Amino acid sequence: MSRRKTLEKAENSLLPLIQYKGADQGHEWPTRLLLWFLKRISSVYGAVVQIRLFLFNTGILRRYPLGCQVISVGNVTVGGTGKTPMVEMLARELTAQGRKVAILSRGYRKKESGFWKRLSEKFLVGAENQKPRIVSDGKRLLLDSEMSGDEPYMLATNLPDVVVLVDKDRVKSGRYAVRHFGCDTLLLDDGFQYQRLLHRRDLLLIDRTNPFGNGNVLPRGILREPARNIERAQFVCITKARGGDTAELRREIRQLNPTCGIMECNHDPTALVGAFTRERFPLEKLRGLRIMAVSGIAAPLSFEQSLERLGAEILERRHFADHHRFSQQEIIDLVNQAGSLHADAIITTEKDAVRMTRIDRCAVPVYFLRIEVHFLRGDEEFRRVIEEVTFASDVPGGKKSRQAEQTASSLLPAEL
């Protein structure tokens, strides 16, 4: 079994124990012992997170300004809040307002270069002189999902006018975006915990259905850092807010962050799209359809509920680990299984679709559900984000903009 499959199997076993309140109750002693051990690790991890944040806040560790607008979109939990559609919406709106936008992503679970290549690049070229991976230059799609990661690839596909760069060092990729593409606005995809690059604004997403998990940080819970750290955010968006009471969660957010702007949104389906053909169909096509639901995301429940609300009959639910990359054989096996169930179609998520190996002939068609953000409340706060960035003093050609370009250029190695 490959290392990736081993990790996915461990993730699938552990996640149900730590994801929700009360999920850790009533287990046998081996599981209780494991959870006790994870709690000890969580204590150490939480302390390290807070010490690191203290070092940045006191200036012992440096935050690097790039002299342009930097907005992070992130969360305090692991996966499942809908960051990617929000980043796409922000990038689209800011581009429409005349900003030159680059999205900076780490490229989670992208394919890495071989060990010897990475070693030679590190010593012969130098880590600081290596270029980031250019998924899109704002004109062309240059990398596939395997080399860029599924989320950057999806963003680059849907945003043809936006630069998308992938690198663990987002200070370096940000400088590259400013110098080589003339970008004046940087969006950090999943950037709330990334402290090395100075943020102008933090937009934090919180899932109404499971805002803070069981209250513990990793690996005993799903929090990346203590919930009290949401005090850093200037804006908080409650996602999956349709059909639920948000009053208690809003009060909790206000206690932790009295000054932030609060929005509420839902990630709603807008179309059914062929996974391999990109042909679009209206959502009415789902009504009465007998389907197999396939997903490799952190929180598949809301995806499956959306399918049922749209009138689909789910015959089989297949769950894979978050960011699972589907092999051709797995796709063939899923198609064969769907055929044996007499399913009319396989429906997956857009993120999963970009990780599926293309098959030209399928006995059962494969579609993904296209999702977009719709505000239910507080959309004026989102407009405020756009207006603050659009009318900032570092507009292209302005005095501050020229100073920003000079600052960014002076910090860049000459080779970049």
C-alpha positions as semicolon CSV with decimal commas, in nm:
position;residue;x (nm);y (nm);z (nm)
1;M;0,000;0,000;0,000
2;S;0,138;0,342;-0,098
3;R;0,218;0,605;0,163
4;R;-0,068;0,826;0,036
5;K;-0,323;0,542;0,062
6;T;-0,200;0,461;0,413
7;L;-0,244;0,823;0,520
8;E;-0,590;0,839;0,363
9;K;-0,695;0,521;0,544
10;A;-0,573;0,663;0,877
11;E;-0,753;0,993;0,805
12;N;-1,079;0,814;0,726
13;S;-1,055;0,620;1,053
14;L;-0,965;0,918;1,272
15;L;-1,183;1,196;1,131
16;P;-1,518;1,052;1,251
17;L;-1,379;1,047;1,608
18;I;-1,266;1,411;1,619
19;Q;-1,487;1,604;1,376
20;Y;-1,803;1,662;1,581
21;K;-1,902;1,715;1,943
22;G;-1,990;1,387;2,114
23;A;-1,840;1,169;1,840
24;D;-1,573;1,052;2,083
25;Q;-1,819;0,905;2,335
26;G;-1,901;0,539;2,400
27;H;-1,592;0,377;2,249
28;E;-1,388;0,079;2,372
29;W;-1,071;0,132;2,574
30;P;-0,824;0,114;2,278
31;T;-1,004;0,407;2,113
32;R;-1,025;0,597;2,442
33;L;-0,651;0,544;2,492
34;L;-0,583;0,677;2,142
35;L;-0,796;0,986;2,211
36;W;-0,615;1,044;2,542
37;F;-0,283;1,028;2,359
38;L;-0,408;1,268;2,089
39;K;-0,520;1,510;2,361
40;R;-0,164;1,525;2,496
41;I;-0,031;1,599;2,145
42;S;-0,299;1,867;2,102
43;S;-0,179;2,044;2,416
44;V;0,173;2,064;2,275
45;Y;0,052;2,163;1,928
46;G;-0,175;2,438;2,065
47;A;0,109;2,579;2,274
48;V;0,343;2,584;1,972
49;V;0,079;2,765;1,763
50;Q;0,035;3,035;2,027
51;I;0,409;3,080;2,081
52;R;0,460;3,118;1,707
53;L;0,183;3,379;1,691
54;F;0,340;3,564;1,986
55;L;0,676;3,573;1,806
56;F;0,514;3,728;1,498
57;N;0,312;3,978;1,703
58;T;0,621;4,094;1,892
59;G;0,836;4,122;1,579
60;I;1,080;3,847;1,676
61;L;0,961;3,666;1,363
62;R;0,918;3,902;1,070
63;R;0,603;3,968;0,869
64;Y;0,697;4,082;0,517
65;P;0,497;4,370;0,361
66;L;0,482;4,380;-0,018
67;G;0,337;4,730;-0,052
68;C;0,014;4,611;-0,214
69;Q;-0,327;4,486;-0,109
70;V;-0,308;4,142;0,054
71;I;-0,631;3,969;0,155
72;S;-0,638;3,626;0,312
73;V;-0,934;3,390;0,296
74;G;-0,916;3,110;0,548
75;N;-1,063;2,933;0,846
76;V;-0,967;2,800;1,188
77;T;-1,080;2,442;1,117
78;V;-0,960;2,174;0,881
79;G;-1,147;2,188;0,548
80;G;-1,512;2,206;0,461
81;T;-1,602;2,577;0,493
82;G;-1,607;2,671;0,123
83;K;-1,291;2,881;0,086
84;T;-1,235;2,819;-0,283
85;P;-1,571;2,956;-0,410
86;M;-1,522;3,261;-0,187
87;V;-1,171;3,322;-0,326
88;E;-1,313;3,286;-0,678
89;M;-1,590;3,537;-0,603
90;L;-1,346;3,788;-0,453
91;A;-1,106;3,756;-0,746
92;R;-1,387;3,798;-0,999
93;E;-1,527;4,107;-0,826
94;L;-1,188;4,274;-0,779
95;T;-1,087;4,204;-1,139
96;A;-1,414;4,361;-1,257
97;Q;-1,322;4,671;-1,054
98;G;-0,990;4,706;-1,237
99;R;-0,752;4,540;-0,991
100;K;-0,476;4,313;-1,119
101;V;-0,526;4,005;-0,903
102;A;-0,301;3,712;-0,822
103;I;-0,410;3,414;-0,615
104;L;-0,133;3,266;-0,402
105;S;-0,182;2,905;-0,296
106;R;0,030;2,650;-0,122
107;G;-0,098;2,384;-0,364
108;Y;-0,197;2,130;-0,100
109;R;-0,117;1,773;-0,209
110;K;0,026;1,877;-0,542
111;K;0,280;1,645;-0,700
112;E;0,626;1,721;-0,567
113;S;0,948;1,704;-0,764
114;G;1,173;1,405;-0,703
115;F;1,404;1,408;-0,401
116;W;1,725;1,447;-0,600
117;K;1,580;1,725;-0,814
118;R;1,465;1,915;-0,504
119;L;1,806;1,864;-0,344
120;S;1,997;1,987;-0,649
121;E;1,770;2,291;-0,687
122;K;1,814;2,379;-0,323
123;F;2,195;2,378;-0,340
124;L;2,259;2,480;-0,702
125;V;1,984;2,738;-0,751
126;G;1,891;2,829;-0,395
127;A;1,540;2,812;-0,249
128;E;1,498;3,189;-0,266
129;N;1,578;3,195;-0,641
130;Q;1,340;2,917;-0,748
131;K;1,034;3,040;-0,932
132;P;0,686;2,955;-0,802
133;R;0,476;2,721;-1,011
134;I;0,269;2,930;-1,252
135;V;-0,071;2,763;-1,283
136;S;-0,206;3,054;-1,489
137;D;-0,039;3,372;-1,612
138;G;-0,377;3,542;-1,645
139;K;-0,398;3,441;-2,011
140;R;-0,323;3,069;-2,031
141;L;-0,364;2,759;-1,815
142;L;-0,008;2,627;-1,779
143;L;-0,025;2,335;-1,532
144;D;-0,261;2,045;-1,467
145;S;-0,425;1,966;-1,133
146;E;-0,162;1,709;-1,040
147;M;0,124;1,959;-1,061
148;S;-0,067;2,254;-0,914
149;G;-0,313;2,099;-0,669
150;D;-0,687;2,070;-0,725
151;E;-0,794;2,405;-0,576
152;P;-0,541;2,626;-0,767
153;Y;-0,625;2,440;-1,088
154;M;-0,998;2,489;-1,035
155;L;-0,948;2,860;-0,966
156;A;-0,726;2,904;-1,272
157;T;-0,982;2,724;-1,491
158;N;-1,270;2,943;-1,372
159;L;-1,074;3,272;-1,366
160;P;-0,898;3,314;-1,702
161;D;-0,794;3,677;-1,627
162;V;-0,635;3,604;-1,289
163;V;-0,277;3,499;-1,216
164;V;-0,255;3,182;-1,003
165;L;0,076;3,087;-0,841
166;V;0,167;2,790;-0,621
167;D;0,450;2,787;-0,367
168;K;0,487;2,705;0,000
169;D;0,670;3,039;0,036
170;R;0,395;3,288;-0,042
171;V;0,619;3,584;0,031
172;K;0,830;3,472;-0,263
173;S;0,532;3,401;-0,489
174;G;0,376;3,735;-0,391
175;R;0,691;3,922;-0,490
176;Y;0,698;3,729;-0,817
177;A;0,336;3,827;-0,889
178;V;0,409;4,196;-0,827
179;R;0,728;4,206;-1,030
180;H;0,651;3,982;-1,327
181;F;0,277;4,029;-1,368
182;G;0,224;4,379;-1,228
183;C;-0,029;4,256;-0,971
184;D;-0,157;4,507;-0,716
185;T;-0,386;4,270;-0,523
186;L;-0,287;3,935;-0,373
187;L;-0,541;3,683;-0,247
188;L;-0,410;3,421;-0,008
189;D;-0,609;3,101;-0,055
190;D;-0,624;2,937;0,289
191;G;-0,404;3,211;0,430
192;F;-0,535;3,285;0,782
193;Q;-0,252;3,089;0,946
194;Y;0,015;3,218;0,705
195;Q;0,184;3,490;0,909
196;R;0,505;3,558;0,712
197;L;0,320;3,772;0,456
198;L;0,161;4,080;0,610
199;H;-0,215;4,078;0,549
200;R;-0,412;4,398;0,500
201;R;-0,740;4,212;0,561
202;D;-0,841;3,867;0,687
203;L;-1,171;3,714;0,579
204;L;-1,249;3,414;0,796
205;L;-1,507;3,149;0,705
206;I;-1,695;2,956;0,975
207;D;-1,922;2,659;0,899
208;R;-2,257;2,705;1,077
209;T;-2,316;2,330;1,092
210;N;-1,987;2,260;1,272
211;P;-1,816;2,589;1,361
212;F;-1,537;2,469;1,590
213;G;-1,568;2,090;1,594
214;N;-1,531;1,944;1,941
215;G;-1,337;2,249;2,060
216;N;-0,994;2,084;2,049
217;V;-0,702;2,167;1,823
218;L;-0,535;1,910;1,600
219;P;-0,501;1,618;1,626
220;R;-0,763;1,572;1,902
221;G;-1,004;1,804;1,719
222;I;-1,029;1,983;1,386
223;L;-0,919;2,331;1,499
224;R;-0,597;2,456;1,341
225;E;-0,559;2,703;1,625
226;P;-0,769;2,797;1,928
227;A;-1,107;2,947;1,843
228;R;-1,023;3,267;2,033
229;N;-0,777;3,354;1,756
230;I;-1,062;3,460;1,530
231;E;-1,005;3,799;1,694
232;R;-0,746;3,859;1,415
233;A;-1,014;3,867;1,142
234;Q;-1,160;4,192;1,013
235;F;-1,447;4,004;0,846
236;V;-1,618;3,676;0,936
237;C;-1,852;3,490;0,701
238;I;-2,083;3,219;0,837
239;T;-2,119;2,961;0,561
240;K;-2,392;2,699;0,505
241;A;-2,625;2,944;0,678
242;R;-2,946;2,872;0,486
243;G;-3,213;2,692;0,684
244;G;-3,049;2,728;1,024
245;D;-3,052;2,965;1,321
246;T;-2,726;3,160;1,339
247;A;-2,809;3,378;1,642
248;E;-2,610;3,173;1,894
249;L;-2,309;3,145;1,664
250;R;-2,318;3,520;1,594
251;R;-2,316;3,585;1,970
252;E;-2,018;3,353;2,013
253;I;-1,831;3,527;1,730
254;R;-1,909;3,867;1,884
255;Q;-1,768;3,753;2,219
256;L;-1,446;3,644;2,050
257;N;-1,425;3,937;1,808
258;P;-1,638;4,242;1,898
259;T;-1,538;4,455;1,597
260;C;-1,544;4,231;1,289
261;G;-1,800;4,259;1,011
262;I;-2,021;3,950;0,999
263;M;-2,177;3,806;0,683
264;E;-2,386;3,498;0,617
265;C;-2,381;3,302;0,295
266;N;-2,468;2,974;0,134
267;H;-2,280;2,779;-0,128
268;D;-2,559;2,698;-0,372
269;P;-2,560;2,474;-0,681
270;T;-2,598;2,666;-1,008
271;A;-2,548;2,402;-1,279
272;L;-2,469;2,041;-1,357
273;V;-2,149;2,011;-1,562
274;G;-1,997;1,716;-1,746
275;A;-1,682;1,615;-1,558
276;F;-1,494;1,530;-1,878
277;T;-1,686;1,729;-2,140
278;R;-1,756;2,055;-1,948
279;E;-2,104;2,063;-2,105
280;R;-2,345;2,254;-1,879
281;F;-2,696;2,141;-1,791
282;P;-2,970;2,304;-1,581
283;L;-3,021;2,173;-1,229
284;E;-3,365;2,040;-1,332
285;K;-3,179;1,752;-1,495
286;L;-3,122;1,609;-1,146
287;R;-3,491;1,573;-1,066
288;G;-3,577;1,204;-1,049
289;L;-3,223;1,101;-1,146
290;R;-3,094;0,780;-0,982
291;I;-2,732;0,850;-0,896
292;M;-2,414;0,744;-0,722
293;A;-2,269;1,034;-0,515
294;V;-1,888;1,035;-0,509
295;S;-1,682;1,277;-0,302
296;G;-1,333;1,323;-0,162
297;I;-1,393;1,630;0,054
298;A;-1,377;1,701;0,426
299;A;-1,754;1,743;0,477
300;P;-1,957;1,544;0,219
301;L;-2,291;1,567;0,400
302;S;-2,390;1,911;0,268
303;F;-2,301;1,805;-0,089
304;E;-2,525;1,498;-0,064
305;Q;-2,807;1,696;0,097
306;S;-2,792;1,942;-0,194
307;L;-2,835;1,655;-0,440
308;E;-3,137;1,526;-0,252
309;R;-3,295;1,873;-0,230
310;L;-3,261;1,899;-0,606
311;G;-3,461;1,579;-0,648
312;A;-3,191;1,319;-0,707
313;E;-3,223;0,969;-0,561
314;I;-2,890;0,860;-0,413
315;L;-2,843;0,485;-0,460
316;E;-2,487;0,475;-0,329
317;R;-2,259;0,714;-0,140
318;R;-1,885;0,671;-0,193
319;H;-1,657;0,872;0,035
320;F;-1,283;0,914;-0,020
321;A;-1,025;1,104;0,183
322;D;-1,006;1,480;0,139
323;H;-0,804;1,570;-0,175
324;H;-0,801;1,206;-0,292
325;R;-0,659;1,174;-0,644
326;F;-0,861;0,926;-0,848
327;S;-0,674;0,678;-1,066
328;Q;-0,814;0,565;-1,400
329;Q;-0,887;0,223;-1,253
330;E;-1,084;0,378;-0,968
331;I;-1,296;0,573;-1,216
332;I;-1,358;0,256;-1,417
333;D;-1,454;0,069;-1,099
334;L;-1,694;0,348;-0,997
335;V;-1,855;0,350;-1,342
336;N;-1,892;-0,030;-1,333
337;Q;-2,044;-0,019;-0,985
338;A;-2,285;0,256;-1,089
339;G;-2,383;0,043;-1,390
340;S;-2,452;-0,260;-1,170
341;L;-2,680;-0,040;-0,956
342;H;-2,860;0,077;-1,272
343;A;-2,771;0,435;-1,181
344;D;-2,839;0,708;-1,434
345;A;-2,527;0,906;-1,347
346;I;-2,234;0,958;-1,113
347;I;-2,236;1,301;-0,946
348;T;-1,928;1,445;-0,778
349;T;-1,798;1,783;-0,663
350;E;-1,604;2,027;-0,878
351;K;-1,293;1,976;-0,666
352;D;-1,314;1,600;-0,715
353;A;-1,377;1,634;-1,088
354;V;-1,041;1,807;-1,146
355;R;-0,870;1,512;-0,974
356;M;-1,034;1,250;-1,193
357;T;-0,841;1,092;-1,477
358;R;-1,029;1,156;-1,800
359;I;-1,215;0,863;-1,955
360;D;-1,343;0,920;-2,308
361;R;-1,615;0,657;-2,304
362;C;-1,829;0,606;-1,995
363;A;-2,125;0,368;-1,976
364;V;-2,255;0,593;-1,698
365;P;-2,209;0,972;-1,739
366;V;-2,010;1,162;-1,475
367;Y;-2,114;1,515;-1,374
368;F;-2,006;1,765;-1,110
369;L;-2,222;2,013;-0,924
370;R;-2,112;2,370;-0,990
371;I;-2,131;2,572;-0,667
372;E;-2,132;2,952;-0,620
373;V;-2,158;3,181;-0,317
374;H;-2,485;3,362;-0,245
375;F;-2,514;3,604;0,045
376;L;-2,810;3,574;0,278
377;R;-2,721;3,852;0,519
378;G;-2,448;4,114;0,558
379;D;-2,361;4,135;0,190
380;E;-2,284;4,504;0,252
381;E;-1,979;4,383;0,446
382;F;-1,858;4,199;0,135
383;R;-1,911;4,513;-0,071
384;R;-1,709;4,699;0,191
385;V;-1,417;4,458;0,138
386;I;-1,432;4,519;-0,237
387;E;-1,461;4,898;-0,200
388;E;-1,178;4,921;0,054
389;V;-0,947;4,732;-0,180
390;T;-1,067;4,901;-0,500
391;F;-1,032;5,256;-0,367
392;A;-0,712;5,196;-0,169
393;S;-0,435;5,448;-0,223
394;D;-0,205;5,196;-0,389
395;V;-0,392;5,206;-0,721
396;P;-0,183;5,132;-1,030
397;G;0,035;5,427;-1,127
398;G;-0,014;5,614;-0,802
399;K;0,266;5,731;-0,576
400;K;0,213;5,453;-0,327
401;S;0,189;5,199;-0,611
402;R;0,529;5,305;-0,751
403;Q;0,681;5,286;-0,405
404;A;0,527;4,940;-0,362
405;E;0,677;4,819;-0,690
406;Q;1,020;4,955;-0,592
407;T;0,996;4,794;-0,246
408;A;0,890;4,458;-0,385
409;S;1,160;4,470;-0,655
410;S;1,433;4,557;-0,405
411;L;1,340;4,255;-0,194
412;L;1,347;4,018;-0,491
413;P;1,655;3,824;-0,603
414;A;1,768;3,944;-0,945
415;E;1,708;3,601;-1,102
416;L;1,331;3,607;-1,035
